[in-house]
Amino acid sequence: MKKWIKTTAASLLIIGMLASGATVYAAPQKPTLVYMDGVLQENVLTVNQRTMVQLKAFNDPANLTYSYEQATKTIIIVHKEKNTTVRLKSGATTAEVNGKSVKLDAPVTIKAGRTYLPLRFISDTLGGVLKYNNTDKSVIVRTPSGEERFNILMHGDLAKAREMAIHYPKTYAGKEIEASGEGFTFSYTFPKGEALRFEIQYKGLIHYTEINQDGIAVVKWQNDSMGSNGEVGTRHEDFGESVFFTKHLMLEKNVFGTIDNQGKSTELGFNDYSLNKDLADVIIVPIEGEVRTDKQT
C-alpha cells in the first residue's frame, strides 16, 4: 500500500525545473475543483477557458518516468506500458507525442516554478481517467495506477478494499480538528460487510469517513471525545453489527474482532509483530464468513 501512495521526489524535482523558459500567466478566474487520485488540487489554473493542473500532480511511478533535457529545456515523459514518449517546452502550444506534433488547448504554462498542462491532454495522453461530476461541478482524474486502486476500492475484495480505504487521501466537510488527548492506539471500525464507511479513532479523536462513487473520501464528522477541541459535522447513525481492527503501538499487536448490535466487542485474533516486523502494517485482515455488501456498480 505504501508503494502506491508514495511520491517520487526525483520525478517531481525534474518537473519543477522547467521554469527558465518563456512564462505564461493565467488571468485569475474562479478555480475548478479538481481531484487527482482522490486528492483535491490546491493550485488549478484556467487558461483559454481550459482547466490546467500541475504536471507533478499526475504522479504514477509505476507507469510514468520523467526526465529533463537541459540543452533544449525540454521535459520528457515516457509511459512505459503504452510505449509513449511526450516532449514539452515552456510556452509551447503543441506537444510532441511519439515524434508527432499534437496541438494543446492551452500553452504549457509556468507559474511559481511549476509546470501546468491542460487537464484533458494529460489524462488522454498519459493514460488517465477523467470524469466530470455535474452535481458539485468537480473534475475527477485518476492516473493508471490510481484507476487500479479505485477499482479495488469500489469492486474488489473486502479486506483489500478496507486496507485501501484507511490509507486513502481525505478531504474534510468542515474544518479539521486535532486530538488533544493521549494514546498509542489506532482503531478502525467498519459496518459489517462494508469498506466505504468507517471510523478511525486515535488519542480520543474520532473521524467518520464516507467514500463516494467518485472515490473521494470525505471526513463528515469529527469528535475530540477526550479533549477540548469539540465536534464538527453531524454524527452518523450507529453501524450496528460491525468489525474492528486495532493497532496497539506499545504492545506491538494488531487485534481484530466483531461488534454486535448492543456494542459488545469480541476479539477474534491478533498479529504479534514484536516477533515478526513484517506484520506491523498488516492491520486489516479477512473476517471469516464476512461477505462484502457495498460493491459499487
N, C-alpha and C positions, 0 to 999 in steps of 0.2 A: 504493500500500500504506500509506504513512504516513497518508493521509487516513482510512483505515479504523480505525487504531488510535489516532488522536489524539483526546484528550478535549477537550470544550468547557468551558473554565474558567468562562465566564459562566453556563452552564446549571447547573453543579454548585454555584456560589455561590448561585443562586436557590433550589435545592433545600434547601440548608442553612439558609436564612433562617427556615424555619417552626419556630422554637424558642420563640416568645414566647407561644404558646397553652398550653392545658392539656397537661401532660406525663403520659404513661402509662409506667410502668416494668415491665419483664417480670421474672417470677420466674426466677432462674437455673436453667437446665436444661442437659442435655447438648446441645451445639450440633450441628446437622446440617451435613454437608459440602455446600456449595452452590458450583457452578461457574457463573459468568456469563460467557458468551462465552470460555470456557476459563480464566478467572481464578478461583482459589479465593478465596471471600469470607471475610475475616477476622472480620467483625462480622455475626453472624447471631443473631437472637433467636427465642425460642419464646413466643408469646402465645396463650392459649386453645387450646393444642396445635396451633397453626399456625406454620409457618415464616415468619419475617419477614426481609426483606432491605432494605438501604438503597436508597431510590429512585434515588440518584445512580449506583448500580451498573448500572442499566438505561439505559445511555447510548448513544443512537443518533441522532446529529445529523442523519443523512440522512433520518430518518423522524419524529423527535420534537422538539418545541420545548417549553421550559419558561418560565413567567413567574410572577411573584408579585404578587398584588393586595394592596397594603398596607392599603387601607381595610377589607377584610374578612378579612385574614390568610389568604388562600386561595392555594394552589398551583394553577396552571392548566397542564395538559398537553394538547398538541394533536398528534394523529397525523395528519400531512398526507395520507398516501395513503389511510387508512381514513376520513378526514373525521370523526374522533372527538375530542371535547373532554371532558376529565376535570377536575373541580374537587374539591379535597381540603382538609379543615381538620384541625388538630391535635385528637386525641382523638375524632374522629368515628367512628361505627360504620357510616356509609354514605358513599358517594361519589356525586357527580353526574356521570353519563355522558350526554352529549348531552341534558342537561336532565332526565333521569330518575334517580330515586334507586335506587342499587344497594347492597344490603347487603354489608358486609365481614365476613369470618370472624373478624377481629380488628380492633380500633380502630387508626386512624392513630396511630403511636407515635413520640414524640420522645425520643431518648436521646443525651446528649452533643452536642446541637445537630444531630443527624442525623435525617432522616425515614425511618421504616420502614413498609413496607406488606406485607400478605400476599402471598407469592410467587405463589400461584395467580391472584390478582386482577391482579397486574402482567402476568404472561405472557398471560393470556386477554384482558385489556382493551387492552393496548398492542401486541398482535400478536406476542408472542414464542412460542418453542417450549419446552415443559417436558417433561422425561423423568426418571423415577426409575430409578436403577441399583440393583437389589436385591443385586448382588454386594458392593459396598462401601457400600451404604446412602447413596449420594450423590444429589444432585439436580442435573440438568443443565439450564441455562436458556440460551437464545440469543435475542438481540434479532433483529428482522427483518434487519438488515444482517449480524449475526453468523451467521444461518442461511444467507445467501448465501455468506459466506466459507467456512462449514463444507462446503457442497455443492461448492464449487470444490476445497477441500482433499481431500475424500473421493472425488469422482467426476470432477473436471474435468481440463483439460489438464495434462500432466505438468509443464511449465515453470512454469505459473501456480500449480499446487499446491505445488511446491517453494519458490517465492517466498513463498507464504503460510506454509509450514511454518517457514522460518527466522526469520520475524518473529512467530510465534505466541507468546502468553504461555506460560510454562513453570512447572511445579511440579517439586519435587525429591523423589526417592525417599528420599534421605538428606540429610545436611547439605550446604549449598552451600559449596564451597571457592573460594578466589581464586587467580588466577595470580600467581606470584612471579617469572616470567621477564620478558623484554622482547621487544618486537616491534612491527611495524607492518603485520602481515598477518593477514587473516581468511581461513580456509579452510573450505569446506563440502564434505562428501563424502557422496554418496548411493549406495546399491546401484543397479546398472543397472535402469532401468525403475520405480524406486520414488520415492515422495515422503514416506512416513510414517515412515521411519527415516533417521537421518543423524547425522553427526559435525560438530561445529564446533570449530575449533582457533584459539586466539589466545594469544599470549605463552606458548606451550607448554602451556596448559591445554586439555585435550580434554574436550568434553561429548558424550555419546551420548544421543540423544533418540528416544523412540518416541511416536507419536501414536495413541491408541486409538480405538475405534469411536465414542466419545462426543465426539471432538475434543479430548481432554485430552492435552497434550504433557507427558510425564514424562521428566525427565533421570534416566536409570537408571545411568549410570556417568560418573565424572569422574576425571581423572588429571592432576596437575600434573607433567607429564613433564620440565620443565626446572627445577623448583624443589623446595621442601621441604614443600609442603602435602599431599603424599601422594595417596592414591587412595580413592575412595568408590564402593561398588557393585561389581558383577561385570562384568568386561569381556565384551562381546558377541563372537559368532563373527565372523570376518573377513567382509567384504562380498563378497569375490571380485570379479568384474567390477563396476566402479563408475565414477562420474563425479565430477569435482571442479570447483569454482568458487572462485577465489581473488581476493580484493581486496587489491591492493598499494597501501597508502596513500601511501607515499613515491614510488612510481613513477607513481601515478595511473593504474593499469591494472587492469582486471578480466579475469582469464585463465580459460579453461575448457578441459577436456580429459577424457581417459579414463584408467582404471587397469585393467590386465589382471590375470589370476589370480595372476601372480607378483609383483604390486605395482609393475610398471613403469608410469610415468606418461607420457602422450603429450599434449602441448599441441596443441589444435585451433585456437585463435584467441584474440583478446583485444579488449577495448574500451579505447581510449585516451581517457580522459575529461579528460586535460590539454588536449586540443584541443576537447572538447565536454562541458561540465559537465553537460549533460542525461543523459549516460551514466553519471554517478557512481553512481547507485543501480541500474543495470542489471547485477545480479550474476548472476542465473540466466537462462540463455538455452536455447533448444531445442538438443538434440544430434541431429544428422542421423541418421536411421534408428532412433532410440530410441523404443520403444513402452511406454506405461505398463502395468505388470503388477500393481499393487496397488490397483486401484479397489475401493472397498467397495460392497457391495450395499445 
